[in-house]
């Protein structure tokens, strides 16, 4: 695992290290005092092809993932409402 210190410019942009240039996007997760960046390959399907075997179709897996993400987001929102 590698870490990098990068500067934030006056427009709020950061320049990622060159080794991350192969990625097309980055998911930024705000966790309060810091954030987590998860790089997304330019072609995620090609990059992950063959990693996981499943009897389900891509469409079924995608639908399940979206349903799980929605359920998780709603649960987190509910918990946040009770914390504030």
Backbone torsions as a table, in degrees:
resi	resn	phi	psi	omega
1	UNK	NA	140.1	-178.6
2	UNK	-119.7	151.0	174.0
3	UNK	-126.4	153.9	179.3
4	UNK	-141.2	145.0	171.3
5	UNK	-101.6	123.5	179.7
6	UNK	-125.6	155.3	179.7
7	UNK	-91.9	149.0	174.2
8	UNK	-103.5	124.9	-178.7
9	UNK	-81.2	178.2	-175.1
10	UNK	-67.9	-9.4	176.5
11	UNK	-102.7	7.8	177.4
12	UNK	82.7	14.2	-178.5
13	UNK	-95.7	149.7	172.9
14	UNK	-121.8	150.5	176.2
15	UNK	-107.1	119.4	-178.0
16	UNK	-78.5	153.3	177.5
17	UNK	-59.5	151.1	-177.2
18	UNK	-55.0	-33.1	-178.7
19	UNK	-65.2	-15.0	177.9
20	UNK	-95.4	1.3	-176.5
21	UNK	-63.1	-22.1	-179.3
22	UNK	-71.2	-13.3	-179.6
23	UNK	-88.8	145.8	-178.0
24	UNK	-89.0	-31.0	-177.1
25	UNK	-148.6	167.3	177.0
26	UNK	-135.4	131.0	172.2
27	UNK	-82.8	128.1	177.6
28	UNK	-108.1	121.3	178.8
29	UNK	-109.4	114.8	179.9
30	UNK	-83.0	116.8	179.9
31	UNK	-119.2	40.5	175.4
32	UNK	91.6	-102.5	-176.2
33	UNK	-75.7	-11.5	-179.6
34	UNK	-149.1	177.1	174.6
35	UNK	-134.6	159.2	178.7
36	UNK	-114.4	131.9	177.1
37	UNK	-108.5	126.6	178.7
38	UNK	-117.1	110.6	-178.6
39	UNK	-69.2	142.8	177.5
40	UNK	-114.9	123.1	179.0
41	UNK	-59.6	152.3	178.4
42	UNK	-58.9	-35.0	176.0
43	UNK	-125.1	84.8	-174.8
44	UNK	-58.3	-37.1	-179.7
45	UNK	-65.3	-43.0	179.0
46	UNK	-66.4	-39.6	-178.0
47	UNK	-67.7	-28.1	-176.8
48	UNK	-109.7	2.5	-178.5
49	UNK	-56.5	126.6	175.8
50	UNK	86.2	-3.2	-179.3
51	UNK	-69.9	-43.5	-177.4
52	UNK	-122.2	131.8	176.6
53	UNK	-98.3	139.1	-180.0
54	UNK	-150.1	149.2	175.1
55	UNK	-80.0	-15.0	-177.8
56	UNK	-85.3	152.8	177.5
57	UNK	-75.9	164.4	176.8
58	UNK	-58.9	-39.8	179.9
59	UNK	-62.0	-43.3	178.9
60	UNK	-64.8	-43.7	179.4
61	UNK	-63.9	-41.5	178.9
62	UNK	-62.4	-45.1	-180.0
63	UNK	-61.0	-44.8	179.0
64	UNK	-62.2	-42.0	-179.9
65	UNK	-64.0	-42.1	178.9
66	UNK	-65.5	-40.6	178.0
67	UNK	-64.5	-42.2	178.3
68	UNK	-64.3	-41.8	179.8
69	UNK	-64.3	-41.8	178.2
70	UNK	-63.2	-45.8	179.5
71	UNK	-60.6	-43.6	179.4
72	UNK	-64.3	-44.1	179.9
73	UNK	-62.8	-42.4	179.2
74	UNK	-65.3	-40.3	178.4
75	UNK	-64.9	-42.8	178.8
76	UNK	-64.5	-41.8	179.0
77	UNK	-63.1	-41.2	178.8
78	UNK	-62.4	-44.5	179.6
79	UNK	-64.7	-40.2	179.4
80	UNK	-63.4	-37.6	178.7
81	UNK	-62.3	-35.6	-178.0
82	UNK	-81.5	-18.9	-178.9
83	UNK	-82.3	-40.1	-176.2
84	UNK	-70.7	NA	NA
